[in-house]
Amino acid sequence: MEFVLMNVSHYLMFAYSDSRRALERIEDEETRQQLQHGLRALQIAWGQADAVTLAVERQR
């Protein structure tokens, strides 16, 4: 379980990093805003994955 949660967090980090680099290249403002919203959602999901990982570690 812990291994899976760490992988989720890791892949969320990759998705955020790659999307952030793509955002820098987008010139269309509407598209930029949509990607920024997606990045915020990724940050929230990443934080939640970290919180679940900590909770699982504490239960041991």
N, C-alpha and C positions, 0 to 999 in steps of 0.2 A: 504494500500500500504506500509506504513512504517513498519507495523508489519511483512509483508511478506519479506521485504528487511532485516529486522533484523534477521529473521529466516534463510534466505539464508546465511548471514554472519556467523551466529552461526553454521550452518551445515558445511560450508566451514572450519571453525575452527576445528570442530570435525574430518573432513576428513583429514586435514593437520596433526593434532596431532596423529591420529591413524596411518597414513602413515609414519610419522616420526619415530614412535616406530618400525614399521615393517622394515623400512630401516636399523635400527641398527642391525637387526637379519639376514639380507641377506648377504650371503658370495659371491655369484656370481657377479662379477664386472659389467657385461653387464646388469643384472637385476637391480643392484643398480643404475646404470646410468639412466636407463629408469624411475625408480621410482623418482629419483632426478629431472628429467625433468618434470614429472607429478607434483611434489611438487612445482616447480617454477610456473607452470601454475596455480596451486591452489592459490599460493600467489598473483599472478596477478589478478585472478578472485576475490579473497577476497578484494583486494584493490579497485577494480572497484565497487564491491557491497557497500563498505563503502562510496565511492565517490558518488554513486547514492543516498544512504541514506542521506548524508549531503545535496545534491542538493534538495531532496524532502523536507527536514526540512526547508531549506532556503526559499522555495517557499510559505511556510505557512504564 
